[in-house]
Amino acid sequence: MATGLSIHIGLNFVDANAYNGWNGQLNGCVNDANALKAVADSLSYRSTILTNGQATSIRVIQEIGRAAQTLRAGDIMWLTYSGHGGQVQDANSDEADAMDETWVLYDRELIDDELHALWSQFEAGVRICVLSDSCHSGTVAKMTWAEDIQAAHERRRAREGRKAKSSDDKIWEDTAKAMPLDIQDAVNVRDKLMYDTLQWISGSSRDADVRASVLLISGCQDNQLSYDGSYYGQFTGALLQVWDNGAFTGDYRSFHHDILNLMPLEQSPNYFKVGTPNPAFEQQKPFTVEPPAVPTQPATPPTTPPTTPTPSSTRPTLRRGDSNEHVRYLQEQLRSLGYALVADGYFGDRTQAAVRQFQTDEGLQADGIVGPSTWAALEAASLTPTPPTTPPTTPPTTQPTTPTPSGTRPTLRRGDTNGDVRYLQQLLRDYGYEVTVDGVFGPMTEAHVRDFQRSFGIHPVDGVVGPDTWAELEF
C-alpha cells in the first residue's frame, strides 16, 4: 500500500519584525489550510498543518525533508500553501527577469530555489502535488495592471449590458496576496546577504536533478495576482467547489480546467510540471494516494482539425466536457461577439454559460448545447467572417487564425512574421499574457514564450516555439 503524506501551510499574518513592521494580515489562509487538511484526512493521508507562527522556514523545510526521507517510489506528498507571495533578487542567474519567487513564511521568505533543492531529495517515482494559493508578482507594471482591473471590468460589463452584482463581485477590492513593493524592496536590501547565500547553497533551479514528478497548480499566472476572500482564498474556494467533497471524477488537467472556469478573468490558475514527466500521475483523480496500477501512455492526440474544420451545416454538436479544436473555434466566435472567454478548447462551465446567454439573446432554446441551429445563428452573428472551408493556396501573412493543423505547426522564433505568429500570440493572450497580436515575433513575444515555457516546465526555456511548446499551448 502506498503512503500519502500531506503538509498544509496557512498564514493569516507574519512576524512584523521580519518584514520591516509589516504583518501581512490576511483573512482566509488558515481556513484554506484547515479545509485542505480535512480533504487529506478523508483520503487517509498522514497530514501535518502549519499555521501562522508555526509556519517558519525551519519547520517547513523540516517537514518537506522528512517526507523526502520517508517516501518511496509510488508514494505521494501533497503540499499546500496559502499566504503571500514575494520576490527576491536572483543571485545565481537562473531567472530571466532577475527575480526569484518566494513563499512569505512567518520568519522569512522561502525561495523557489530552495524548493527545487528539496524536490531533488525525493526518490524517482514519488509523486508530489503542490497547491499554492499565493501571488508571484513584484514589479510596478504588475501592480499597476492589477489597479486597472476595475476599469476593465466596467468596460466589459458595459459591453455585455450587465451591472456589477455586489461588492462580492468586485474581486479587485479584495486583498492581493502579494508583499507590498515598498516592504519587499526594504527587506531585500536589509537581508540581501542572507537571501543570496540561501540561493548559492540551494543552487540554480535549472541545475536541480529532480527525479520525482512534481505537479503544481497555483492560484494565478506569473503576470497576475491571487486574492484573499471573505472565508477562503479565491483559488482555494474555487478548488473546493470543484472537488465537491470528493464527487469530482476527472484527472488533474480537467481539475485545473474546472477551477479555471470558476475564476474571474484576472486570476487564471497555472498548471506547472517539474522533474520526471509522469503522464499516469496526471491522469489520476487528484490527490489519489495509490499509484496507477498500470502506467498508461498519454492519450493519442486526435487528428487536430483546423480551427474552421467543417462547413457550418456539418459542424459537430458540442456540449460541456468536450475538448477539441471545434470547441476552440466556438470560443473564438463567442469572443468576437464580446463574451468573456478563454479560447482554450475546453467546454467548461464558463463556455456553457456563454452559449446559454447567446442562445437566449437569439431566441433559441437555452440548453447550453451547440447544435445546428446554434451554429447557424452564431456564424451569422459573428463579427469574424467564417473562413472558407478550403484554405487559399497562399496563406496571407495574418490569416487564418489557426493556419495549420496542430501536428504540423512550424517552429517559430524571434524575427518570424506570419499568421502562425498571430495565432501563437492569441494563445498567449488566452493564458493571460499581455502580448500584442500583430503577427510579429519580436522581443516581447519571445519574453512571454519564455515565461510560458518556464511556467509549464518546458525545456529548454529558449523562447523558441517547437512541438512541446505548441502541445502545451493548444492543450
C-alpha positions in Angstrom: 0.0 0.0 0.0 1.3 3.4 -0.9 2.0 6.1 1.6 0.5 9.6 1.4 2.0 12.5 3.4 0.4 15.9 3.3 1.6 19.3 4.6 -0.7 22.3 4.8 0.6 25.8 5.3 -1.6 28.8 6.0 -0.6 32.3 7.2 -3.0 35.0 8.1 -0.1 37.0 9.4 3.7 37.0 9.6 6.3 38.3 12.1 6.3 42.0 11.6 9.9 42.1 12.9 11.0 40.0 10.0 9.3 42.3 7.4 10.1 45.9 8.4 6.9 46.3 10.5 4.5 44.7 8.0 2.5 41.8 9.4 0.9 40.7 6.1 -2.7 40.5 7.5 -4.9 38.2 5.5 -8.3 36.6 6.2 -8.8 33.1 4.7 -5.4 31.4 4.6 -5.7 29.4 7.8 -9.2 28.4 6.7 -7.6 27.2 3.4 -5.1 25.1 5.2 -7.7 23.6 7.6 -10.1 22.8 4.7 -7.4 21.1 2.6 -6.1 19.1 5.6 -9.7 17.9 6.1 -9.7 16.6 2.5 -6.3 14.9 3.0 -7.5 13.3 6.2 -10.6 11.9 4.4 -8.2 10.3 1.9 -6.1 8.7 4.6 -3.0 10.9 4.3 -0.8 11.4 7.3 -1.2 15.1 7.5 0.6 18.0 9.1 -0.7 21.6 9.4 1.5 24.6 10.0 -0.3 27.9 10.6 0.9 31.4 11.4 3.7 31.3 13.9 4.2 27.5 13.3 4.9 28.1 9.6 8.6 29.1 10.0 11.2 28.4 7.3 12.8 25.8 9.5 9.6 23.9 10.2 8.5 23.9 6.5 11.9 22.7 5.3 12.0 20.0 8.1 8.6 18.7 7.1 9.4 18.5 3.4 12.8 17.0 4.2 11.2 14.3 6.4 8.8 13.5 3.6 11.7 13.1 1.2 13.4 10.7 3.6 10.2 8.7 4.2 8.5 8.3 0.8 9.5 5.7 -1.8 8.5 5.2 -5.5 4.8 5.0 -5.8 4.2 7.2 -2.7 2.8 10.8 -2.8 3.3 14.0 -1.0 0.6 16.7 -1.1 1.9 20.2 -0.2 -0.4 23.2 0.1 0.4 26.8 0.8 -1.9 29.8 1.3 -0.3 33.1 2.1 1.6 36.0 0.5 4.0 35.6 -2.4 7.0 37.7 -2.9 10.3 38.0 -4.9 13.9 38.4 -4.0 16.8 39.4 -6.3 18.2 36.5 -8.3 21.7 35.7 -7.1 22.5 32.6 -9.3 21.3 33.7 -12.7 18.5 31.2 -13.2 15.6 33.7 -13.7 15.0 35.6 -16.9 13.6 38.5 -15.0 16.4 38.5 -12.4 13.9 37.8 -9.6 13.2 34.6 -7.7 9.7 33.8 -6.5 9.1 33.2 -2.8 6.6 32.0 -0.2 6.3 34.6 2.6 6.7 32.4 5.7 6.4 33.6 9.3 10.1 34.4 9.8 11.4 34.8 6.3 10.8 34.2 2.6 11.3 30.6 1.3 12.9 30.9 -2.2 11.8 28.8 -5.1 15.4 27.6 -5.5 15.1 26.1 -2.0 12.0 24.2 -3.0 13.7 22.9 -6.2 16.6 21.7 -4.0 14.1 19.9 -1.7 12.4 18.3 -4.7 15.7 16.8 -5.7 15.9 14.9 -2.5 12.9 12.7 -3.3 13.3 9.3 -5.0 12.4 8.7 -8.5 8.8 7.5 -8.8 7.5 9.7 -5.9 4.5 11.9 -6.9 4.4 15.4 -5.5 1.3 17.6 -5.8 1.7 21.3 -4.8 -1.2 23.8 -4.5 0.0 27.3 -4.0 -2.7 30.0 -3.3 -0.4 33.0 -3.5 0.9 35.7 -5.8 4.1 35.6 -7.8 4.3 39.3 -8.7 6.5 42.1 -7.7 7.0 44.6 -10.5 5.4 48.0 -10.7 3.9 47.1 -14.0 2.1 44.1 -12.5 0.8 46.1 -9.6 -0.4 48.9 -11.9 -2.1 46.2 -14.1 -4.0 45.0 -11.0 -5.1 48.5 -10.1 -6.6 48.8 -13.6 -8.8 45.7 -13.2 -11.9 47.6 -12.1 -12.0 49.8 -15.1 -11.6 46.8 -17.4 -14.4 45.1 -15.6 -16.7 48.1 -16.0 -15.9 48.3 -19.7 -16.7 44.5 -20.1 -19.9 44.8 -18.2 -21.0 47.8 -20.3 -20.3 45.8 -23.4 -22.3 42.8 -22.1 -25.1 45.0 -20.8 -24.9 44.0 -17.2 -24.1 45.6 -13.9 -21.8 44.6 -11.0 -23.7 42.1 -8.9 -22.5 43.1 -5.5 -19.4 44.0 -3.5 -18.5 40.3 -3.6 -18.3 40.5 -7.3 -15.6 43.1 -7.1 -12.5 40.9 -6.9 -10.2 43.9 -7.1 -11.5 45.2 -3.8 -10.2 42.1 -2.0 -6.7 41.8 -0.6 -4.0 40.7 -3.1 -1.7 38.0 -1.7 1.5 39.8 -2.6 4.0 41.5 -0.4 3.8 45.3 -0.9 6.6 46.5 -3.2 8.0 49.0 -0.7 8.2 46.3 2.0 9.7 43.8 -0.4 12.4 46.3 -1.6 13.3 47.2 2.0 13.5 43.6 3.1 15.5 42.6 0.0 18.1 45.4 0.8 18.3 44.6 4.5 18.5 40.8 4.1 20.3 40.6 0.7 23.3 38.7 2.0 21.0 36.0 3.6 18.9 35.5 0.5 21.9 35.5 -1.8 23.5 32.8 0.5 20.4 30.7 0.5 20.3 30.7 -3.3 24.0 29.8 -3.5 23.6 26.9 -1.1 20.4 25.7 -2.9 22.0 26.0 -6.4 20.3 27.0 -9.6 16.8 25.6 -10.2 18.0 24.8 -13.7 20.6 22.5 -12.3 18.5 20.7 -9.8 18.2 16.9 -10.6 14.6 16.3 -9.8 13.8 12.6 -10.2 10.4 12.8 -8.6 7.3 14.0 -10.6 6.2 17.4 -9.3 2.8 18.9 -10.3 2.0 22.4 -9.3 -1.4 24.1 -9.6 -1.0 27.7 -8.4 -3.5 30.5 -7.8 -2.6 32.6 -10.8 -0.3 33.2 -13.7 3.1 34.9 -13.1 1.7 38.1 -14.5 -1.4 38.1 -12.3 -2.3 38.4 -8.6 -4.1 35.9 -6.3 -6.7 37.3 -4.0 -7.9 36.6 -0.5 -11.6 36.2 0.2 -14.3 36.5 2.9 -13.6 33.0 4.1 -11.3 31.1 1.7 -8.9 32.5 -0.8 -10.4 32.9 -4.3 -8.4 30.0 -5.7 -8.9 27.6 -2.8 -12.6 28.4 -2.6 -13.0 27.5 -6.3 -10.9 24.4 -5.8 -13.1 23.1 -3.0 -16.2 23.8 -5.1 -14.8 21.7 -8.0 -13.7 19.0 -5.6 -17.3 18.9 -4.3 -16.5 16.7 -1.2 -14.8 14.1 -3.5 -17.5 13.9 -6.1 -15.1 15.2 -8.8 -14.1 12.3 -11.0 -11.7 13.8 -13.6 -7.9 14.0 -13.7 -5.5 16.8 -12.8 -5.8 18.5 -16.1 -9.6 18.6 -16.0 -9.5 19.6 -12.3 -7.3 22.6 -13.3 -9.7 23.5 -16.2 -12.8 23.3 -14.0 -11.2 25.6 -11.4 -10.2 28.0 -14.1 -13.8 28.2 -15.3 -14.9 29.4 -11.8 -12.2 32.1 -11.5 -12.5 35.7 -12.5 -10.7 36.6 -15.7 -8.0 38.5 -13.9 -6.9 35.4 -11.9 -6.2 32.3 -14.0 -4.7 29.4 -12.1 -1.4 28.0 -13.5 -0.6 24.3 -14.3 3.2 23.6 -14.0 5.3 20.5 -14.1 8.8 19.9 -12.7 11.1 16.8 -12.7 10.4 13.5 -14.3 7.3 13.5 -16.6 4.6 11.1 -15.3 1.5 11.1 -17.6 0.0 8.4 -15.4 0.2 10.7 -12.4 -1.6 13.5 -14.3 -4.3 11.1 -15.4 -5.3 10.2 -11.9 -8.1 11.7 -9.9 -6.4 14.5 -7.9 -4.8 13.5 -4.5 -5.2 9.8 -5.1 -2.8 8.0 -2.7 -2.4 4.7 -4.6 -0.3 4.9 -7.7 -1.8 3.9 -11.1 -2.0 0.1 -11.2 -0.5 0.1 -14.8 1.3 3.1 -16.2 -0.7 4.5 -19.0 0.5 6.3 -22.1 -0.8 9.7 -22.9 -3.9 9.5 -25.0 -3.1 9.6 -28.7 -4.0 13.1 -29.8 -6.8 13.1 -32.3 -6.0 14.4 -35.7 -6.4 18.0 -35.0 -8.8 19.7 -37.4 -8.1 23.3 -38.4 -9.9 25.9 -36.4 -12.7 26.0 -39.1 -12.7 22.3 -39.8 -16.1 21.8 -41.5 -18.9 23.8 -43.1 -21.4 25.2 -40.6 -24.1 22.7 -41.6 -21.9 19.8 -40.7 -20.1 21.0 -37.5 -20.4 18.5 -34.6 -22.7 19.0 -31.7 -20.8 20.3 -28.7 -21.6 20.2 -25.0 -20.0 20.5 -21.6 -16.9 18.3 -21.2 -15.9 18.3 -24.9 -12.3 19.3 -25.6 -11.1 19.9 -29.2 -10.4 22.5 -31.9 -14.2 22.7 -32.7 -14.6 24.0 -29.1 -11.8 26.5 -29.6 -13.4 27.8 -32.8 -16.7 28.1 -30.9 -15.0 30.1 -28.2 -13.3 32.3 -30.7 -16.6 33.1 -32.3 -18.2 33.9 -28.9 -15.2 36.1 -28.0 -15.7 38.1 -31.3 -19.2 38.8 -30.1 -17.9 40.2 -26.7 -18.4 37.1 -24.5 -15.6 36.9 -21.8 -14.0 33.5 -22.6 -10.6 32.0 -22.8 -10.2 30.1 -26.1 -8.6 27.0 -24.6 -10.5 24.4 -26.5 -12.3 23.1 -23.3 -16.1 23.2 -23.0 -16.4 24.0 -19.3 -18.9 25.9 -17.1 -17.9 29.3 -18.4 -18.3 28.3 -22.0 -21.6 26.7 -21.3 -22.9 29.9 -19.6 -21.8 31.9 -22.6 -23.6 29.6 -25.0 -26.8 29.7 -23.0 -26.6 33.5 -22.9 -26.1 33.6 -26.7 -29.0 31.2 -27.2 -31.2 33.4 -25.0 -30.2 36.5 -26.9 -31.0 34.8 -30.2 -34.3 33.4 -29.1 -33.1 29.8 -29.2 -33.6 27.0 -26.6 -31.1 27.9 -23.9 -29.8 24.4 -23.2 -26.0 25.2 -23.5 -25.6 22.6 -26.3 -24.2 23.8 -29.6 -26.2 22.0 -32.3 -27.1 23.1 -35.9 -29.4 25.9 -35.0 -26.9 27.5 -32.6 -24.0 27.0 -35.0 -26.0 28.8 -37.8 -27.0 31.7 -35.5 -23.5 32.0 -34.2 -21.8 32.2 -37.5 -24.5 34.6 -38.9 -24.0 36.9 -35.9 -20.2 36.6 -35.5 -18.1 39.7 -36.1 -15.5 37.3 -37.5 -16.3 36.2 -41.1 -16.4 32.4 -41.5 -13.2 31.5 -43.4 -13.7 29.3 -46.4 -13.6 25.6 -45.9 -10.8 25.3 -48.5 -7.7 27.3 -47.5 -6.3 29.7 -50.1 -3.3 28.5 -52.0 -1.0 31.1 -50.5 -1.9 31.9 -46.9 -1.9 35.7 -46.1 0.5 37.0 -43.5 -2.1 37.5 -40.8 -4.8 34.9 -41.5 -6.2 32.4 -40.8 -6.2 32.4 -37.0 -5.1 28.7 -36.9 -3.3 28.4 -40.3 -2.0 24.8 -40.0 -3.0 21.6 -38.2 -1.5 21.3 -34.7 0.8 18.4 -35.6 2.4 20.3 -38.5 2.7 23.8 -37.0 6.1 25.3 -37.9 8.8 26.1 -35.3 8.6 29.8 -34.5 11.3 32.1 -33.2 12.2 35.7 -32.9 12.1 37.5 -36.3 9.3 35.4 -37.8 6.3 37.3 -39.2 3.2 35.3 -40.3 -0.2 34.1 -39.4 1.2 31.3 -37.2 2.8 34.0 -35.0 -0.5 35.8 -34.7 -2.1 32.5 -33.6 0.7 32.0 -31.1 0.1 35.5 -29.7 -3.6 34.9 -29.4 -3.0 31.7 -27.4 -0.6 33.5 -25.1 -3.2 36.2 -24.5 -5.7 33.5 -23.7 -3.3 32.3 -21.0 -3.2 35.8 -19.5 0.0 37.2 -21.1 -0.2 40.9 -22.2 1.1 40.4 -25.7 0.1 42.4 -28.8 -1.5 40.2 -31.5 0.3 41.7 -34.6 1.9 38.6 -36.2 5.4 39.8 -35.5 7.6 37.6 -33.3 9.5 40.4 -31.5 11.4 40.6 -28.2 8.2 40.9 -26.1 6.6 37.8 -27.7 9.9 35.9 -27.1 9.9 37.0 -23.4 6.3 35.8 -23.0 7.1 32.5 -24.6 10.0 32.0 -22.2 7.7 32.8 -19.3 5.1 30.3 -20.6 7.8 27.6 -21.0 9.1 28.2 -17.5 5.6 28.0 -16.1 4.8 24.8 -17.8 8.1 23.0 -17.2 9.1 23.0 -20.9 12.8 22.6 -21.5 14.8 24.3 -22.8 13.4 27.7 -21.9 14.7 29.2 -25.1 11.8 31.3 -26.4 11.5 29.0 -29.5 8.1 27.6 -30.1 8.6 24.0 -31.1 6.4 20.8 -30.8 6.4 20.7 -27.0 5.5 24.3 -26.6 2.7 24.1 -29.2 1.4 21.0 -27.4 1.1 22.8 -24.1 -0.4 26.0 -25.7 -3.1 24.1 -27.5 -4.0 21.6 -24.7 
